[in-house]
Amino acid sequence: MAVTGRFVLLVALGVIPVVAAGISGADAAWLALVGWLALAVGAGALDLSLAASPRRVALTRELPDRVRLGETVTAELSVQNLGQRMLRAVVRDGWEPSAGVAGPNRTPLRIPPGERRRTTLRLTPWRRGDRRTDQVTIRAAGPLGLWARQATLAAPGRLRVLPPFHSRAHLPSRLTRLREIDGRTPLLIRGQGTEFDSIREYVRGDDVRSIDWRATARHADPEVPGSMKLMVRTWRPERDRRIVIVADTSRTAAARIADEPRLDTAWEAALLLAALASHAGDRVDFLAWDRRLRGRVHGASGAELLARMVDTMADVDAELIEADWTAVPGQVRRVTSRHALVVLLTAADSPGSARGLLSVLPQLTARHTVIVASVADPALVAASRARGSLDEAYAAAAAERALLDGERVAAAIRRLGAITVTAPPHELPPALADRYLDLKASGRL
């Protein structure tokens, strides 16, 4: 049972008869007070007896399965009155705060017997993963609205919030460059790479080293008797290469750089690279790792690849533990025994946190082409340039020391045979995609 504001107001109105009776004497005032309270309680009990039961309802949800982070969706809840009385109710849907319910979460309804009404909520989630609601609370009041019956009913619902993939805005320009590398645009650009494509007639500007003399001997020039047409070989970037993306989900991934967690930046970079490599005909595998395998996508391509990746990423958050880098080479071997491009998305800005990574890099670079991609903090660069006061000078010294530590780690990674890509959060995904295209154009995959 719940007491409404109307009942409180009714009791407060009892001040009038009590004051009026108090003029006659104290005993009359007490009698007036007790009588008014008895009247209010009796009216409330009568009102409660006439209220519809909040348990005699049927609840139905209509909710999308998935939504990208930051997008808005509509969640509908249908309430059907199964009782014989008019249901005058306030319905509260129990979404968790991170679901981002817009506006009040209490909806008043009047439902005649046997009929159905819908409540609509607009959700704008601000956190990845499964956003859930398990219960619906219904408060049914009587005709006078004094007292109400209340019940909490089970009505589970789930909305999976996926990574936003803002970096997809960079995909069209990288696909254009990929087509240029493949030599499939109308431009006179020779496709680079080491995989044989076709033989065609020589045109001015072709590399003379590409002339195929055997093919030339087989192609007589009908316009010049006794002569041959020069034929050249064309090449294209290798296809069906293996790309293994390993995202570090340990404690360093929880740090916020430019108001974005390192892990979310890693997701953006991994998705853009996977989309680009899939269009290029390469096979992409994804691993989320700290001390255990948190997520894996294997054997997918095209649209299925991105769908499975965002679904895997949705539930993965950074763990406040150290990463076990010694097990990463074994995880890569389980994915492929062939030469692959291994992309490690991790923090490489301090010698202490990078010690484990540096210890296993020789094992990876001996068999694979390795890229270590990390986020640079633009706030450090800005702090290192500030000299306006004593405090700013000390902050600049600390920032400069942090930048030097990052450069030392990057130099150590390059000495061990890996490639480094370091950029601010919004620039890291396109920078990683550009490095992949550079490797593909030079035939290093």
BELJO-V576177 format. One record per pair of residues at least 4 apart in sequence whose C-alpha atoms are under 6 Angstrom apart, sorted by the first residue. I is the first residue (numbers start at 1). GAP is how many residues later the second one is. Records with the same first field share a line. If there is no record, write none. Layout:
# BELJO-V576177
I = GAP ; GAP
This chain:
# BELJO-V576177
1 = 147 ; 148 ; 149
2 = 145 ; 146
3 = 144
4 = 142 ; 143
6 = 140
7 = 139
14 = 22
15 = 4
17 = 4
18 = 4 ; 11 ; 14 ; 15
21 = 7 ; 8
22 = 4 ; 7
31 = 4
32 = 4
38 = 4
44 = 102 ; 103
47 = 95
48 = 94 ; 99 ; 100
50 = 92
51 = 90 ; 91
52 = 33 ; 35
54 = 84 ; 86 ; 97
56 = 26 ; 27
57 = 23 ; 24 ; 25
58 = 21 ; 22
59 = 19 ; 20
60 = 17 ; 18
61 = 15 ; 16
62 = 14
63 = 12
65 = 94
66 = 93 ; 94 ; 95
67 = 94
68 = 93 ; 94 ; 95 ; 96
69 = 92 ; 93 ; 94 ; 95
70 = 54
71 = 53
72 = 51 ; 52
73 = 49 ; 50
74 = 47 ; 48
75 = 45 ; 46
76 = 43 ; 44
77 = 41 ; 42
78 = 39 ; 40
79 = 37 ; 38
80 = 35 ; 36
81 = 32 ; 33 ; 34
82 = 32
83 = 30
84 = 29
85 = 28
86 = 25 ; 26 ; 27
87 = 23 ; 24
88 = 21 ; 22 ; 52 ; 53
89 = 19 ; 20 ; 50 ; 51
90 = 17 ; 18 ; 48 ; 49
91 = 15 ; 16 ; 46 ; 47
92 = 13 ; 14 ; 44 ; 45
93 = 43
94 = 39 ; 41 ; 42
95 = 38
98 = 27 ; 28 ; 29
99 = 26 ; 32
100 = 23 ; 24 ; 25
101 = 21 ; 22
102 = 20
128 = 33 ; 34 ; 186
129 = 31 ; 32 ; 185 ; 186
130 = 29 ; 30
131 = 27 ; 28
132 = 25 ; 26
133 = 23 ; 24
134 = 20 ; 21 ; 22
135 = 18 ; 19 ; 20
136 = 16 ; 17
137 = 14 ; 15
138 = 12 ; 13
139 = 10 ; 11
140 = 8 ; 9
141 = 4 ; 6 ; 7
162 = 148 ; 152
165 = 103
167 = 101
179 = 5
180 = 5
181 = 10
182 = 9 ; 54
183 = 6 ; 7 ; 8
191 = 44 ; 45
192 = 43 ; 44 ; 45 ; 249
193 = 42 ; 43 ; 44 ; 248 ; 249 ; 250
194 = 249
195 = 40 ; 41 ; 43
196 = 39
197 = 37 ; 38 ; 39
198 = 35 ; 36
199 = 33 ; 34
200 = 31 ; 32
201 = 29 ; 30
202 = 28 ; 29 ; 30
210 = 22 ; 23
211 = 20 ; 21
212 = 19 ; 20
216 = 13 ; 14 ; 15
219 = 9 ; 10
220 = 8 ; 9
221 = 6 ; 7 ; 8
237 = 203
239 = 42 ; 43
240 = 41 ; 42 ; 43
241 = 41 ; 42
242 = 41 ; 98
243 = 41 ; 97 ; 98
244 = 40 ; 41 ; 42 ; 98
245 = 41 ; 97 ; 98
246 = 41 ; 42 ; 98
247 = 41 ; 98
248 = 41 ; 42 ; 97 ; 98
249 = 4 ; 40 ; 41 ; 69
250 = 40 ; 68 ; 69 ; 71 ; 72 ; 73
251 = 68 ; 69 ; 70
253 = 9 ; 10 ; 65
254 = 7 ; 64
255 = 6 ; 7
256 = 4 ; 5 ; 6
257 = 120
265 = 160
269 = 160
270 = 4
273 = 4 ; 160
274 = 4
277 = 5
278 = 4 ; 24
285 = 12 ; 13
286 = 10 ; 11
287 = 8 ; 9
288 = 6 ; 7
289 = 4 ; 5
290 = 33 ; 34
291 = 32 ; 33
295 = 17
300 = 4 ; 5
301 = 4
325 = 31 ; 32
333 = 4
339 = 29
340 = 28
341 = 27 ; 28 ; 29
342 = 28
343 = 27 ; 28 ; 29
344 = 28
345 = 28
346 = 28
347 = 27
348 = 6 ; 26
349 = 57
350 = 55 ; 56
351 = 4
362 = 4
364 = 4
365 = 4 ; 5 ; 52
370 = 48
371 = 47 ; 48 ; 49
372 = 48
373 = 47 ; 48 ; 49
374 = 48
375 = 47 ; 48 ; 49 ; 50
376 = 46 ; 47 ; 48
377 = 47
380 = 19
383 = 13
384 = 12 ; 15 ; 16
386 = 6
387 = 5 ; 6
392 = 4
396 = 4
413 = 5
414 = 4 ; 5
423 = 4 ; 5
424 = 4
439 = 5
440 = 5
